[in-house]
Amino acid sequence: MTNFLGLTDEESSYQNSNVVVLPIPYEGTVSYGKGTSKAPRCIIEASTQVELYNEELGCEPFDVGVATLPELKLDGVMPDDLFREIVPSVTKLLEDGK
């Protein structure tokens, strides 16, 4: 999997990034048709086609650094347990100032 916006390693390193993308592929409550767990990967892949320069802001917002973490492993996690699975990752990000 590529990183969000297709940024270089330097632009997307965790240490140099103020923003972090945490892919959460969850499909535990789908009742008709499967595929929602593929959404984070598809969004990240599509983001590589985004224009990096923002005309309204007159800059490239990705300059703040945008890291992409590996997808959380949530296979078999029940809806009631989902929050407990996500909180440690988000807590670490917040502690790291992301």
C-alpha positions in Angstrom: 0.0 0.0 0.0 1.2 3.5 -0.8 1.0 6.4 1.6 -1.7 9.1 1.6 -1.2 11.6 -1.3 1.7 9.5 -2.6 4.2 11.6 -0.7 7.9 10.9 -0.6 9.4 9.1 2.4 10.7 12.4 3.8 7.3 14.1 3.4 5.5 11.2 5.0 7.8 10.1 7.8 6.1 9.7 11.1 8.7 11.9 12.9 8.4 14.7 10.4 4.6 14.7 10.2 2.1 16.7 12.0 -0.8 14.8 10.5 -1.3 11.0 10.5 -3.7 8.9 8.5 -4.8 5.9 10.4 -6.6 3.4 8.1 -9.4 1.6 9.9 -10.8 -1.2 7.7 -13.9 -2.3 9.4 -16.7 -4.4 8.1 -18.2 -6.0 11.2 -21.7 -4.5 10.9 -22.3 -4.8 7.1 -25.6 -6.6 6.5 -25.6 -6.5 2.7 -22.6 -6.7 0.4 -19.0 -6.7 1.5 -16.3 -4.3 0.7 -16.3 -1.5 3.2 -13.1 -2.8 4.7 -11.4 -2.0 1.5 -12.4 1.7 1.7 -9.3 3.0 3.5 -6.9 1.4 1.0 -9.0 2.7 -1.9 -9.1 6.2 -0.5 -5.3 6.2 0.0 -4.7 4.9 -3.5 -7.1 7.5 -5.0 -5.4 10.3 -3.0 -2.3 9.9 -5.1 -4.2 11.6 -7.9 -5.0 14.7 -5.8 -3.5 18.0 -6.9 -1.1 18.9 -4.0 -1.2 22.7 -4.6 -4.2 24.4 -3.0 -5.1 27.5 -5.0 -7.4 29.0 -2.4 -4.7 28.7 0.3 -1.9 29.5 -2.0 0.3 26.7 -0.7 0.8 23.0 -0.5 -0.9 21.9 2.8 1.0 18.6 2.8 4.1 20.5 3.8 3.1 20.0 7.4 3.9 16.3 6.8 1.4 13.5 6.4 2.3 10.1 7.6 0.3 7.0 6.8 0.2 4.2 9.3 -0.5 0.5 8.5 -4.1 -0.5 8.6 -5.4 -1.7 12.0 -6.0 -5.4 12.1 -9.7 -5.7 13.0 -10.6 -9.1 11.6 -13.2 -10.7 13.8 -13.6 -7.7 16.1 -17.2 -7.3 17.2 -18.8 -3.9 17.1 -18.9 -3.6 20.9 -15.1 -4.2 21.0 -14.2 -1.9 18.1 -13.7 1.2 20.3 -11.3 -0.7 22.6 -9.2 -1.7 19.6 -8.9 1.8 18.2 -8.3 3.8 21.4 -4.7 2.7 22.0 -3.6 3.7 18.5 -5.3 7.1 18.7 -4.0 7.7 22.2 -0.5 7.1 21.0 -1.0 9.6 18.2 -2.3 12.2 20.5 0.6 11.6 23.0 3.0 12.1 20.1 1.4 15.4 19.2 -0.1 14.2 16.0 
